[in-house]
Amino acid sequence: MNAARVPWSHASFLVYLGGITILAAMLAFLSVESGQNGAAGLVGWSALVLGVLATLAFLARRNRRFVTAGL
């Protein structure tokens, strides 16, 4: 497998910034939901978030957006 070498640009910066923003938002969301629903709710919401993000990653990979899929 060949690694995709992407030059640093405004577009790649925005992709990384968006990935970090989504990560922070999901961690905050899971923290709030675990406080309201307990351990079982945390597991359920975590599985749902993982499923949605994995689906989005596979769709990005299918559309040949490898940097976005890798985040």
C-alpha positions in Angstrom: 0.0 0.0 0.0 1.4 3.4 -1.0 0.9 6.2 1.5 -0.9 9.3 0.1 1.5 12.3 0.3 -0.7 15.4 0.6 0.9 18.8 0.5 -0.1 21.2 3.3 -2.7 23.6 1.9 -5.6 25.6 3.1 -8.0 22.7 2.2 -6.0 20.1 4.1 -5.8 22.5 7.1 -9.6 22.8 7.1 -10.0 19.0 6.8 -7.8 18.5 9.9 -9.4 21.3 11.8 -12.8 19.8 11.0 -11.7 16.4 12.2 -10.4 17.8 15.5 -13.7 19.8 15.9 -15.8 16.7 15.3 -13.7 14.7 17.8 -14.1 17.4 20.5 -17.8 17.7 19.9 -18.3 13.9 20.0 -16.3 13.6 23.3 -18.4 16.4 24.8 -21.6 14.7 23.6 -20.6 11.3 25.0 -19.7 12.9 28.3 -23.1 14.6 28.6 -25.0 11.5 27.5 -23.0 9.2 29.9 -24.0 11.5 32.8 -27.7 11.3 31.9 -28.0 7.7 30.8 -25.2 5.9 32.8 -22.9 3.2 31.5 -25.4 1.4 29.3 -26.3 4.7 27.6 -22.6 5.5 27.1 -22.0 2.1 25.4 -25.1 2.6 23.1 -24.3 6.2 22.1 -20.6 5.3 21.6 -21.6 2.4 19.2 -23.9 4.7 17.3 -21.2 7.4 17.0 -18.7 4.8 15.9 -21.1 3.4 13.3 -21.9 6.9 11.8 -18.2 7.9 11.7 -17.1 4.6 10.2 -19.9 4.9 7.5 -18.7 8.4 6.7 -15.1 7.2 6.5 -16.0 4.4 4.1 -18.0 6.8 1.9 -15.1 9.2 1.8 -12.7 6.3 0.8 -15.1 5.2 -1.9 -15.1 8.7 -3.3 -11.3 8.6 -3.3 -10.9 11.3 -0.6 -8.2 9.4 1.2 -7.1 12.1 3.6 -10.6 12.7 4.8 -11.2 9.0 5.1 -8.0 8.6 7.1 -9.0 11.1 9.7 
